[in-house]
Structures are given as structure tokens and as C-alpha cells.
Amino acid sequence: MVLRNIERKADGKPFKTEKKWVKFEDISDNMKRAAVSAEDQLFLKHIGFDMKAIEKAFASNAKGKKVKGGSTISQQTAKNVFLWPGRSWIRKGFEAYFTLLIELFWSKERILEVYLNVIEMGDGIYGAEAASQEYYGKSCTKLTKKQAALIASCFPNPRRWTPKNATPYIRHRQYLILRNMNRLGPLDF
């Protein structure tokens, strides 16, 4: 958040950090399901790493195509809470270490709670509550499936994409996330 504010200031924008922590039980089930559907459908089954997704991302990146990530919700939580942004093997090593620690010491419920409270969901907007207030003028407790899926569709690039001005690409991502939400089954923590 501090680094993002420095970047905002360098771009001539004012400091901005919209954030409000919300307990796990107060986050809409729709938002939880949308996040898992969008980012890590095997979240409840793995121990922090999705080896197939990592292998796919590595193979795609080795071909020199657009850089893809294979990070799980646990890895993203480790990065967002304990590390700095950017791509390097050193940071990835620390990320793996912290991912193992949070998988050992935190429940899946806690990992998802932290993730949904700290990830960037817009320029200067952090967490589900701030995003819900910014985009829909209501608490994240009351997000509908479509609203949660539209927020989640912007996760890969929250400073470029926004639910307020959803492009056809983002609307397609929303559709795919909604489809995945329906197939996901119960989120039993």
C-alpha cells in the first residue's frame, strides 16, 4: 500500500488508501466464491501451491509469451501481507516460505479472510469492503453474485480494469467466473 501510494504520487495523483477490515463471516458468500472461482479453484484442496498451474505458467512464460502467473490465493496472501510487489526469484523464494508458514499456521478460512481484506481491488482501493462501497455503495455483506463476480474479474489488473467501466473482456471474465461459481460446490471450511 505504501509503494502504491508512492507510485500514485509520482504520477501526480494524491495519496489514497481506501480500506476497512471485515470479519470473514461478514463478507458475502458470493464474494468468497467469486474470489475462489476467479483465482484458485483448488484453494480448499491444496497446501498452498497448485503445481499444475505453476507448470503451465512456467511453460507459457518460457515461450516468451505474455507473463502469466500460477499463484494460489495462499501465495498471493503471503506476497501481499509480507513482501514487496515485483517479479524476481528472490521474492518468489520468500513467497514460497511464507506460503508454507501461513498454510501451516492459518486455517483456509483465515487465509481467505486476510486475502479478501488486503488485495488491491482498484486504484487505492484495498479489500472487499472498500471495493463494494466504491463500486456499489453498499457493504460487501450484501454483494450479489454478479457484483462479486464483476469485482473478481478485475483482480488480475485492478488499476487498469474497474467494475465501473467494464469492458467486453471484463464482462466475459465475469460470465466465466459466474459459471465457475455455479460449478464450484460448497465452500466447506
N, C-alpha and C positions, 0 to 999 in steps of 0.2 A: 504494500500500500504506500509505503514511504517512497519507494522507487518510482511507482506510477505517478505520484504527485510531483516528483522532481521532473519526470518526463512531461507532465502537463504544464508545469511552469516554464520549461524550456520551449514548449510550443506556444507560449504566450497565453495559456489558459490559467484561470485561478485554481488554487488548491481545492480539491473536492474529495471527500470520503463519506459517502452515504453508507451507513452500516448500523444494523440493530440485531443483536443476537436473539435468536428464538430457540426455545427448547424443542427437542426432537418431536415430542408429542403435539406441539403447536404448529408444526409445519404440515401443510396439506399433504395427504397421502398421494394426491395427484403430482405434487412437486417431487416427492421422493421417487415415485415410479417413473416420472419423466426423466429425472437425472440418471437413474439406473438404466433405463431404456436407451438413453442417448449416449451415455459414456461407458457403461460397463455392465453388460447384461449378465455376466457371470459373477458379479460382485459378491453374492452370498455363497458362492461355491469355491472361490479361490482363496489362497492365503496371501493376497497382496499383488500377485503377478499373474497375468494372462499370457502364458508362454506362446500360444499360437498368434495372438495379436502382436506380440513383440517380434516374433519371427517374420510375420507379414510386413510389419513396418520396416524392419531391418532390410528385408529383401527389396522392398519398394524404394527405400532410401539409397540402397546400393546401386540401383539402376539410374540414379541421378534425377529421378522424378521429384515432384513437389514433396517436401519433407512431411512425413506422416508420423504420428505418434502412436504408441501402443500402450500408453499408460492407463492404469486402472484408477478407480476412484481413490483407492488407498494410496497409490503413488502420487496422485495429484494433491491429495491432502497433505502428505509428507512434504512435498515441494512448497505448497502454499503456506504451510504453518512454520516450517523450519528452515527453508532455503531461499535462495535468490532466483529470479527468473533467468532465462537464458538456456542455451544448449551447450553442454560440454560433458566430457566423460567423467570429469571430477564431480560435477554436480549430480550426474546420474548415479555415481557410486554412493555419494551421500544420500541420495534419494532412496536407493535400494536399502541402505542401512536403516534409515528412519521408517521406511515402509515395513520392514520386518519388525521393528520395535512397536509401531502402532498396531500391527496385526497381532502381536503377542499380548500387548497390554490393554488395548481398547477393544470393545465389542464392535461388531459391524454397525450396530445402531449408533454408537458414539462416533465412529468414523464418518458415517453419512451425515450425522448432525453437524460435525465440525466442517465437513466439506460444503454443505449447503449454507453454512454461515460465513465462510471465508472466501469462496471463489468469486472472482470478478464476473459480474453479470451485466456490465455496461461500463462506460467511461466514468470511473469514480464511484461505481455502484458495486457494493460487496454484499453478498448473501441474498437468500431468498426473500427475506422481509423487505429489504431496501429495494430490490428489483420489483417486487409485487406492488409496493407503494408507488414507485416511479412509473411503472408501465400501466397499472390498472387502478391505482388509487385505493387499494384495499390491502388488508393483511394477507400474508401468504397462507394463512389458515383457510382462506376462502377461495383459493385458486381453483378454477375449473380445469378439466383435463386439457382442453385446447389452450388455455392460457399458460399452464405449466409447460406443455409441450413446445409452445412458441418461445418461451424463455429458454428452455433447454436447447432448442435448435440454434441458439446464438452462442452457446458455450464455447465452441472452438475459436471464435474471434469476437469477443464481446465488445471490443472498442470499435469494430467495423460494422457489425451487424446489430440490429436492435428490433425488438418486437414492435416498436412504434412505426417503423418504416420497413416492414418485412418485404424482402424481395421475393420473386418467384422461387429462387433457390431455397430461401429460408422457409417459405410455405411448403415446399416439397419435403424439406427436412422435418418440419412439424408433422406432416402427414405420415412419414416413416416412423417417427417417434410415437405417434398415436397408435399406429399399427403394432409397434413393439410393445407398447403399454398393455394393449389388449391381449397379447400373447404371453406376456411376462409371467402371469400367475401371481399368487400371493407373495408379498414380501414378508416372510416369516423371520423375525429377528430373534 
